[in-house]
Amino acid sequence: MPIDDKPKRYVFLLLPGFSPLGFTCAQEALALANRFADGRQYYDWMLLSEDGGPVTAWNGLQVSAQAGLIDLDRHDTLVVCAGVDAAAGSTRKVMGWLRRETRRGIDFGAISSGSYTLALAGLLSGRTVTTHWEYATAMAEKFPDVTVRDAIYSVDGRVFSCAGSASSMDLMLERIRLDYGGELSGWVADQMVYPARRPEGQGQRGALWGQLGVRHSSLARAIDIMRANLEEPLAPSDLARAAGVSIRQLERLFARYLETSPKRYYLGLRLEKARSLLAQTDLPLMEISLVCGFKAPSHFSKTYRKAFGVPPSRDTGSASFLVSRR
């Protein structure tokens, strides 16, 4: 617990298209801590934007900022809040400010795709971070020197990050616990009607059987193996061996629970990864085809068009995460 009674200040930098749920969960946890029975003000916070004006979230909600890119105190904690279009808010002015302020030795982190902005500013090299699962593949390809972890939040030294949405609640409850102890953190969790804070390493999405209705451990294991081997797809015999079943058993499991074949399901995972990379990065088609397990670009284009009704060269998706439109 800190020696003095001065509130800890969190500075939230809101970028256009930020996740309002992720930001609100984080800020609400701090505000609730100040309502604890002892009457002490544990936290203070400030909202910034690039120009000091209001910022519009991805859902149209507009939030007023209190200031622009001001000088921070070395005891502040900085949180970059982003969402569906982090690239648009990652301007030269913002990135220069981030580099300058983090050199003060402050704790800093990100909510959702705010991790991308920090990485683009060169502040995450060699670090382990988290971002929303929808953006994780694209970010990992864009920044090979950054370890993108499938977890609700990550802490690497003075750098922290979370997947956004409700996961920012878990992150902030842990930070409150480290700052002031478990009693305050637990009290805030109760106020948020959040009975069990999830641990740092928990995966972002629910267990496979919860997502797909899969109740067979061998099938779940096979799908996990597929997801971990999209760039170099395993042969059916190797996949079955790794899952601990015969090829015939594996085919029966996929037919019974998912009404498809292992081969077709595996191909679907690779194509979905390709579509995500097309929408969220500026990687060339040749590179995308290779990282998704297609050795020949012509085969990739033909397979992609058959699956989605449009060739990959014309399918850029509806959301651009890593490609700035400026």
C-alpha positions in Angstrom: 0.0 0.0 0.0 1.3 3.5 -0.9 2.8 5.4 2.1 1.1 8.7 1.3 -2.6 9.4 0.9 -2.3 11.2 -2.4 -4.7 9.6 -5.0 -3.2 7.6 -7.8 -4.0 9.2 -11.1 -5.0 7.4 -14.2 -4.9 9.2 -17.5 -7.1 7.8 -20.3 -6.2 8.7 -23.8 -9.3 8.1 -25.9 -8.8 7.4 -29.6 -11.6 7.7 -32.2 -13.6 4.4 -32.4 -12.6 3.4 -28.8 -14.5 0.7 -26.9 -16.9 2.4 -24.6 -17.5 -0.7 -22.5 -13.8 -1.3 -22.0 -13.2 2.3 -20.9 -16.3 2.5 -18.7 -15.5 -0.7 -16.9 -12.0 0.5 -16.1 -13.0 4.0 -15.0 -16.0 2.7 -13.0 -13.7 0.4 -10.9 -11.6 3.4 -9.9 -14.7 5.5 -9.1 -16.2 2.8 -6.9 -12.9 2.4 -5.0 -13.4 6.0 -3.8 -16.8 5.0 -2.3 -15.2 2.6 0.2 -16.3 3.0 3.8 -13.1 4.7 5.0 -13.9 7.8 3.0 -10.5 8.0 1.4 -10.0 9.1 -2.2 -7.9 6.3 -3.6 -7.9 7.3 -7.3 -8.2 10.3 -9.6 -8.5 10.2 -13.4 -8.3 12.4 -16.4 -9.6 12.0 -20.0 -7.4 13.2 -22.9 -7.9 13.3 -26.7 -5.5 14.4 -29.4 -7.0 17.9 -29.7 -8.8 18.2 -26.4 -12.2 17.9 -28.0 -14.9 15.2 -27.7 -14.1 11.7 -28.9 -16.7 9.4 -30.6 -16.7 5.7 -29.7 -17.3 2.9 -32.2 -21.0 2.8 -31.3 -21.5 6.6 -31.7 -21.3 7.5 -28.0 -19.5 10.8 -27.7 -17.3 11.5 -24.6 -15.8 14.8 -23.7 -12.1 15.1 -23.0 -10.7 17.3 -20.3 -7.5 18.2 -22.1 -5.3 17.5 -25.1 -1.9 15.9 -25.1 -0.6 17.5 -21.9 2.6 16.7 -20.0 2.1 13.9 -17.5 3.5 13.4 -14.0 5.9 10.5 -13.5 3.5 9.0 -11.0 0.6 8.9 -13.5 -0.6 5.7 -15.1 -1.5 6.1 -18.8 -4.1 4.0 -20.5 -4.6 4.1 -24.3 -8.3 3.3 -25.2 -8.9 2.3 -28.8 -11.3 0.0 -30.7 -12.3 -0.7 -34.3 -10.0 1.7 -36.1 -6.9 2.2 -34.0 -4.8 3.1 -37.1 -6.9 6.3 -37.7 -6.1 7.6 -34.2 -2.5 6.6 -34.3 -1.3 9.8 -35.8 2.3 11.1 -35.7 1.3 13.6 -33.1 -0.2 10.9 -30.8 2.7 8.5 -31.2 5.3 11.2 -30.6 3.5 12.2 -27.4 3.4 8.5 -26.3 7.1 8.1 -26.8 7.9 11.2 -24.9 5.6 10.6 -21.9 6.5 6.9 -21.4 10.1 7.9 -21.2 9.2 9.4 -17.8 9.1 5.8 -16.4 5.3 5.8 -15.9 3.2 2.7 -15.9 1.3 2.5 -19.2 -1.1 0.2 -21.0 -3.9 -0.3 -23.4 -7.5 -1.4 -23.6 -8.5 -3.4 -26.7 -6.6 -2.3 -29.8 -4.8 0.4 -27.9 -2.0 -2.2 -27.9 -1.6 -1.6 -31.7 -1.0 2.1 -31.1 1.6 1.4 -28.5 3.3 -1.2 -30.8 3.2 1.3 -33.7 4.9 3.8 -31.5 7.7 1.3 -30.8 6.8 0.8 -27.1 6.1 -2.9 -27.1 9.1 -4.5 -28.7 10.0 -7.6 -26.8 6.9 -7.3 -24.7 4.0 -9.7 -24.1 0.6 -8.1 -24.6 -3.0 -8.7 -25.1 -5.5 -7.3 -27.5 -9.1 -8.2 -28.5 -9.1 -11.7 -30.1 -10.6 -10.3 -33.3 -7.4 -8.3 -33.9 -4.8 -10.7 -32.4 -3.8 -12.5 -35.6 -3.4 -9.3 -37.6 -1.3 -7.7 -34.8 0.9 -10.7 -34.5 1.7 -10.6 -38.2 2.3 -6.9 -38.2 4.6 -6.9 -35.2 6.6 -10.1 -35.0 8.8 -8.7 -32.2 5.7 -8.4 -29.9 4.2 -11.5 -28.3 0.4 -11.3 -28.6 -1.1 -13.5 -25.9 -4.6 -15.1 -25.9 -5.6 -13.9 -22.5 -8.1 -11.5 -21.0 -5.2 -9.3 -19.8 -1.4 -9.3 -19.6 1.1 -7.6 -17.4 4.7 -7.3 -18.5 6.7 -5.1 -16.1 5.3 -1.6 -16.2 3.3 -2.4 -19.3 -0.3 -3.8 -19.1 -2.9 -4.5 -21.6 -6.4 -6.1 -21.8 -8.8 -7.4 -24.5 -11.3 -4.7 -23.8 -15.0 -4.9 -23.0 -15.5 -6.7 -19.6 -11.8 -7.8 -19.4 -10.8 -4.2 -18.3 -12.8 -4.9 -15.1 -10.5 -7.9 -14.3 -7.4 -5.9 -15.1 -8.4 -2.9 -12.9 -9.5 -5.1 -10.0 -6.1 -6.7 -10.0 -4.4 -3.3 -10.1 -6.5 -2.2 -7.2 -5.5 -5.3 -5.3 -1.9 -4.6 -5.9 -2.2 -0.9 -5.0 -4.3 -1.2 -1.8 -5.0 -4.9 -1.0 -7.6 -7.6 -1.5 -10.2 -6.0 0.8 -10.7 -2.9 -1.4 -10.5 -4.9 -4.6 -13.1 -7.4 -3.3 -15.4 -4.6 -2.2 -15.2 -3.0 -5.6 -16.0 -6.3 -7.3 -19.0 -6.7 -5.1 -20.2 -3.3 -6.0 -19.9 -4.2 -9.7 -21.8 -7.4 -9.0 -18.8 -9.3 -10.3 -18.5 -12.4 -8.0 -15.3 -13.9 -9.3 -12.4 -11.9 -10.8 -10.9 -13.9 -13.6 -7.1 -14.6 -13.5 -4.7 -13.0 -15.9 -4.0 -16.1 -18.0 -7.6 -17.0 -18.8 -8.4 -17.2 -22.4 -10.7 -14.5 -23.9 -13.3 -16.8 -25.4 -15.2 -19.5 -23.6 -14.2 -23.1 -23.6 -14.6 -24.8 -27.0 -17.5 -26.9 -25.8 -19.3 -23.8 -24.7 -18.8 -22.1 -28.0 -19.7 -25.0 -30.3 -21.7 -27.3 -28.1 -18.8 -29.7 -28.2 -18.8 -32.2 -25.4 -16.0 -34.5 -26.5 -12.5 -33.8 -25.2 -10.8 -35.4 -28.2 -12.7 -33.3 -30.7 -12.0 -30.1 -28.7 -8.3 -31.1 -28.6 -8.2 -31.6 -32.4 -9.7 -28.2 -33.0 -7.2 -26.5 -30.7 -4.4 -28.3 -32.6 -5.8 -27.1 -35.9 -5.9 -23.5 -34.6 -2.3 -23.7 -33.5 -1.2 -25.1 -36.9 -2.8 -22.9 -39.6 0.4 -21.9 -41.4 1.6 -25.5 -41.7 -1.6 -27.6 -41.8 -1.2 -31.1 -40.4 -1.9 -34.2 -42.4 -5.1 -36.0 -41.3 -3.0 -38.9 -39.8 -0.8 -36.4 -37.8 -3.8 -34.5 -36.6 -5.6 -37.7 -35.4 -2.4 -38.9 -33.7 -1.9 -35.6 -31.9 -5.6 -35.7 -30.8 -5.2 -39.3 -29.5 -7.7 -40.9 -31.9 -7.8 -42.8 -35.2 -8.6 -41.0 -38.4 -11.9 -42.8 -38.6 -12.8 -41.8 -35.0 -11.9 -38.2 -35.8 -14.1 -38.1 -38.9 -17.0 -39.6 -36.9 -16.6 -37.0 -34.2 -16.7 -34.1 -36.7 -19.7 -35.6 -38.4 -21.6 -36.1 -35.2 -20.9 -32.9 -33.4 -20.2 -30.4 -36.2 -21.9 -32.0 -39.2 -18.7 -31.6 -41.3 -15.4 -33.3 -42.0 -12.1 -32.5 -40.4 -10.7 -31.4 -43.7 -13.5 -29.0 -44.4 -13.4 -27.5 -40.9 -9.6 -27.1 -41.0 -9.9 -25.3 -44.4 -12.6 -23.0 -42.9 -10.3 -22.0 -40.1 -7.5 -21.1 -42.5 -9.9 -19.1 -44.8 -11.3 -17.2 -41.8 -7.7 -16.2 -40.8 -7.1 -15.1 -44.4 -10.2 -13.0 -44.4 -9.2 -11.4 -41.1 -5.8 -10.5 -42.4 -7.2 -9.1 -45.6 -9.5 -6.8 -43.6 -7.1 -5.7 -40.9 -3.7 -5.5 -42.5 -1.9 -4.3 -45.6 0.0 -7.6 -46.1 0.3 -8.7 -49.7 -1.8 -11.6 -51.0 1.3 -13.8 -51.4 2.2 -13.5 -47.7 -1.4 -14.0 -46.6 -1.7 -17.1 -48.6 1.5 -18.5 -47.1 0.7 -17.7 -43.4 -2.7 -19.4 -43.9 -1.2 -22.6 -45.2 -1.7 -22.1 -49.0 1.6 -22.7 -50.9 0.2 -21.6 -54.3 -1.5 -18.2 -54.6 -3.6 -19.4 -57.4 -5.0 -22.2 -55.2 -5.6 -19.7 -52.4 -7.6 -17.4 -54.7 -9.7 -20.1 -56.2 -10.5 -21.6 -52.8 -11.2 -18.2 -51.2 -13.6 -17.2 -54.0 -15.4 -20.5 -53.8 -15.9 -20.0 -50.0 -16.8 -16.3 -49.9 -18.1 -15.5 -53.5 -15.4 -12.9 -54.2 -11.7 -13.2 -54.9 -9.3 -12.1 -52.1 -8.0 -9.2 -54.2 -11.5 -7.6 -54.0 -12.5 -8.6 -50.4 -11.1 -6.0 -48.0 -13.7 -6.5 -45.3 -15.8 -3.8 -43.5 -13.3 -2.9 -40.8 -9.7 -1.8 -41.1 -7.7 -2.2 -37.9 -4.1 -1.9 -38.9 -4.4 0.0 -42.2 -4.9 3.7 -41.8 -7.3 5.3 -44.2 -5.4 8.6 -44.0 
